[in-house]
Amino acid sequence: MKKRMIVSTILASVLFTGVALQAEPGYPGVYGTNPWDQLPVKRVKHTNSFGDTYYTYRKEQPKANVAKEVHAQGQKFTSPPKEILDGLHDTFNAIKALQEKDTKAAESSLSKATAAFDAALKADPNLGMIPIANDIQVNELESTPKQIEKALDLAIESLKNHQIKTAREILLPLQDEIEITTESIPMDIYPVATKNARNELAKGNQDAALQTLLSGLSMLVSEKVIIPIPLLNAEDMVASASKLEKTKKREASELLKEADGELKKSILLGYADQHMPEYQALSEQIKAIQKEIQGKNEVEKLYERAIKSFESLIHTTKKESIKQHEAKVDKS
């Protein structure tokens, strides 16, 4: 069976426009009392204080702590050497040329691709898995734990009644996350496929050359990381409470109550597990802070411990999201 060329939107962006770095929210989530609000036709463009561009389905800006996290994640991505992107672009052009039976154009593109990859490897012979594109998508969900519970109950009831489409429509918007997808190229093996395709073409085996290049595309690796926004919100609320004057006990208690609500959202949406040691420790620490606030209010160390626990829990959920994505890829 002949292979077809399947290119992700991120890779396509690399091939046609260069390195992709986007921050684009998707589903707006469950709002108010109606969990099935229809998406407006037009997206709203925003630019935050960091200069990052966002697209949302509502006029409100994404929360400041979310924008800060998106910016931090974007800063972690380093643009790959130009030669690697050029080589990929030429490989893609060779595939198009072979599909159109244009052998000369394919030969030219493969020669350019080989030269580009050779130049990159000459500059750094130890090149391995190199990130070539980074896509950041934000899905913000403005709803309370009670609203989410109601939506989940309705979805379960729909499934019991075999109303799969209805259940899907209810569940799909239940995302409150920053999704980071990174595409990488294995520079220790991908250029070999390009050279093999060039050799096949030199022998007059156009079909074999095309299939070799299409097989090469399957070597590209996609990694997906999920950062739960409820955990970011809860961390931000605890940090804000820690900065209040000790006399503002009511305000601090309210922030901690809201943080606890965000933790519950992370459980309901499946980002964390209430049996996770990190979650249990954090929940107990917030309760301890709330209790201490009403007493002597000596909470500095407790706040520091809670914020560190947030960092640990977020790190754990990120690792779990990578494992889940890898498991899906292996099954496919």
C-alpha positions in Angstrom: 0.0 0.0 0.0 1.4 3.4 -1.0 1.9 6.0 1.7 0.2 9.3 1.6 1.8 12.6 2.7 0.4 13.6 6.1 1.8 16.9 7.4 0.7 18.5 10.7 -0.4 22.1 10.7 2.6 23.0 12.7 5.0 21.4 10.3 3.1 22.9 7.4 3.7 26.3 9.0 7.4 25.6 9.2 7.6 24.5 5.6 5.7 27.5 4.2 6.4 30.3 6.7 9.3 29.3 8.8 9.3 28.5 12.5 5.8 28.6 14.1 5.3 30.0 17.5 1.7 30.6 18.2 -0.5 31.2 21.2 -4.0 30.5 20.0 -6.9 29.6 22.3 -9.4 27.1 21.1 -12.7 26.2 22.8 -14.0 29.1 25.0 -15.4 26.6 27.5 -18.5 26.5 29.5 -19.8 29.9 30.4 -22.5 30.9 32.8 -25.5 28.7 33.1 -25.5 27.4 29.5 -22.7 24.9 29.0 -23.3 24.7 25.2 -22.7 28.3 24.1 -22.0 28.4 20.3 -18.6 29.7 19.2 -18.8 33.1 17.5 -17.7 33.0 13.8 -14.8 35.5 14.2 -11.9 35.3 16.6 -10.7 38.3 18.6 -7.0 39.1 18.3 -5.1 40.3 21.4 -1.5 41.3 22.1 -0.3 41.2 25.7 2.4 43.1 27.5 5.1 40.6 26.4 4.2 41.1 22.7 2.7 37.7 22.3 -0.4 37.4 20.1 -3.5 35.6 21.2 -6.7 34.6 19.5 -9.8 34.1 21.6 -13.5 33.7 21.0 -14.3 36.5 23.4 -13.2 40.1 23.9 -11.7 39.6 27.3 -7.9 39.2 27.5 -6.6 35.9 28.8 -5.7 36.1 32.5 -2.4 37.7 33.3 -1.0 34.6 34.9 -1.9 32.5 31.9 -0.3 35.0 29.5 2.8 35.0 31.7 3.0 31.2 31.5 2.5 31.2 27.7 5.4 33.7 27.4 7.6 31.6 29.7 6.9 28.5 27.6 7.6 30.3 24.4 10.9 31.5 25.6 12.0 27.9 26.1 11.9 27.2 22.4 15.1 27.9 20.5 14.9 28.4 16.7 16.7 25.5 14.8 19.6 26.2 12.5 18.4 27.7 9.2 20.0 24.8 7.2 17.7 22.3 8.9 14.6 24.3 8.0 15.9 24.7 4.4 16.5 21.0 4.2 13.0 20.2 5.3 11.5 22.7 2.9 13.5 21.2 0.0 12.5 17.7 1.0 8.8 18.8 0.9 9.4 20.3 -2.5 10.9 17.0 -3.7 7.8 15.1 -2.6 5.6 17.5 -4.5 7.7 17.3 -7.6 7.7 13.5 -7.5 3.9 13.4 -7.1 3.7 15.6 -10.2 6.2 13.4 -12.1 8.7 16.3 -12.3 12.0 14.3 -11.9 14.3 17.2 -12.6 12.7 19.4 -10.0 12.8 16.5 -7.5 16.5 15.9 -8.2 17.3 19.6 -7.7 15.3 19.7 -4.4 17.0 16.6 -3.1 20.4 17.9 -3.9 19.6 21.1 -2.0 18.2 19.2 0.9 21.2 16.9 1.2 23.6 19.9 1.0 21.6 21.8 3.7 21.5 18.8 6.1 25.2 18.1 5.5 26.0 21.7 6.3 24.0 21.5 9.6 25.8 18.3 10.6 29.2 19.7 9.7 28.6 22.6 12.0 27.5 20.2 14.7 28.1 16.5 14.2 26.3 15.6 17.4 22.9 16.9 16.3 20.2 14.6 17.6 16.5 15.3 18.1 16.1 19.0 17.2 12.9 20.9 17.8 11.7 22.7 14.7 8.4 24.1 15.7 6.5 25.1 18.8 2.8 25.7 18.9 1.0 27.0 22.0 -2.7 26.9 22.3 -4.7 28.2 25.2 -8.2 26.9 26.1 -9.7 28.9 29.0 -12.7 27.7 30.8 -14.8 30.2 32.8 -17.0 28.0 35.0 -17.4 26.9 38.6 -16.9 23.4 39.9 -20.7 23.0 40.3 -21.2 23.9 36.6 -18.6 21.4 35.6 -20.2 18.7 37.8 -23.6 19.5 36.2 -22.1 19.2 32.7 -20.4 15.9 33.6 -23.6 14.5 35.0 -25.4 15.4 31.8 -22.7 13.8 29.7 -22.9 10.6 31.8 -26.7 10.5 31.4 -26.3 11.0 27.7 -23.9 8.1 27.4 -26.3 5.9 29.4 -28.9 6.7 26.8 -26.5 6.1 23.9 -26.6 9.8 22.9 -22.9 9.8 22.0 -23.0 13.0 19.9 -24.7 14.9 22.7 -22.1 13.7 25.3 -19.3 14.7 22.9 -20.7 18.2 22.6 -20.8 18.5 26.3 -17.4 17.2 27.0 -15.3 18.8 24.3 -15.5 22.3 25.7 -14.4 21.1 29.1 -10.8 22.2 28.6 -8.9 24.6 30.8 -5.3 24.2 29.7 -2.3 25.5 27.9 -1.4 22.9 25.3 2.2 23.0 24.0 3.0 20.9 20.9 6.6 20.6 19.8 7.7 19.0 16.4 11.2 17.7 16.3 13.4 16.2 13.6 15.9 13.3 14.3 19.0 14.7 12.6 20.9 11.5 13.2 18.6 9.5 10.9 16.3 11.9 8.8 19.1 13.1 6.4 19.9 9.4 5.6 16.4 9.0 4.3 16.9 12.0 2.0 20.1 10.6 0.7 18.5 7.2 0.1 15.7 8.8 -1.8 18.2 10.7 -3.9 20.0 7.4 -4.7 16.8 5.8 -5.7 15.9 8.7 -8.0 19.4 8.4 -9.6 18.6 4.8 -10.4 15.3 5.8 -12.1 13.2 4.5 -9.2 10.8 7.5 -8.8 8.2 5.5 -6.8 10.8 4.1 -4.4 12.2 7.6 -3.9 8.8 9.0 -3.2 8.0 6.3 -0.7 11.3 6.8 1.0 10.6 10.5 1.5 7.1 9.8 2.8 8.5 7.3 5.2 11.0 10.0 6.3 8.2 12.3 7.3 7.0 9.6 9.8 10.3 10.0 11.6 9.3 13.5 12.7 8.4 13.4 16.4 5.5 15.3 18.0 5.5 15.9 21.8 2.5 17.4 23.6 2.6 18.9 27.0 -0.5 20.0 29.0 -0.4 22.7 31.7 -3.6 22.9 33.7 -4.8 26.4 34.0 -6.8 25.7 37.3 -3.4 24.9 39.0 -1.9 28.1 37.6 -4.9 30.0 38.9 -4.8 28.4 42.3 -1.0 29.0 42.6 -1.6 32.7 41.6 -4.3 33.1 44.3 -2.1 31.6 47.0 0.8 33.8 46.0 -1.6 36.9 46.1 -2.8 35.9 49.5 0.7 35.6 50.8 1.4 39.2 49.8 -1.6 40.7 51.7 -1.1 42.5 55.0 -1.8 40.2 58.0 -4.7 42.4 59.0 -6.5 41.5 55.8 -7.6 38.1 57.0 -10.9 38.0 55.2 -9.4 38.8 51.8 -6.7 36.1 52.3 -9.3 33.6 53.4 -11.4 34.4 50.3 -8.4 33.9 48.0 -7.6 30.6 49.6 -11.2 29.5 49.2 -11.1 30.3 45.5 -7.7 28.5 45.2 -9.3 25.4 46.7 -12.1 25.7 44.1 -9.5 25.8 41.3 -7.9 22.7 42.8 -11.3 20.9 42.7 -11.7 22.0 39.0 -8.3 20.4 38.2 -9.7 17.1 39.6 -13.1 17.3 37.8 -11.4 18.1 34.5 -9.0 15.2 34.9 -5.7 17.1 35.2 -4.9 15.9 38.7 -5.9 12.9 40.8 -7.1 13.4 44.4 -5.0 10.4 45.4 -1.8 12.0 44.1 0.7 12.7 47.0 1.4 16.2 45.6 -2.3 17.0 45.5 -3.0 15.7 49.0 -0.1 17.6 50.4 -1.2 20.8 48.7 -4.8 20.5 49.9 -3.6 19.9 53.5 -1.3 22.9 53.3 -4.0 25.3 52.1 -6.3 24.1 55.0 -3.4 24.7 57.4 -2.9 28.2 56.1 -6.7 28.9 56.4 -6.6 27.7 60.0 -3.4 29.7 60.9 -4.8 32.9 59.4 -7.6 32.9 62.0 -5.1 32.5 64.8 -1.6 34.0 65.1 -1.4 34.3 61.4 2.3 33.2 61.2 2.0 31.8 57.7 5.1 32.8 55.8 6.7 29.4 55.8 3.3 27.7 55.1 2.9 29.9 52.0 6.4 29.1 50.8 5.7 25.4 51.2 2.4 25.6 49.4 3.9 27.4 46.4 6.6 24.8 46.1 3.9 22.1 46.2 2.1 23.8 43.3 5.3 23.7 41.3 5.7 20.0 42.1 2.1 19.2 41.2 2.2 21.1 37.9 5.5 19.4 37.0 3.9 16.0 37.7 0.8 16.7 35.6 3.0 17.9 32.7 5.0 14.6 32.8 1.7 12.6 32.9 0.4 14.5 29.9 3.6 13.6 27.9 3.1 9.9 28.9 -0.5 9.9 27.8 0.4 11.5 24.5 3.2 9.0 23.8 0.8 6.1 24.6 -1.7 7.5 22.1 1.0 7.8 19.4 2.2 4.2 20.1 -1.4 2.9 19.6 -1.8 4.8 16.4 
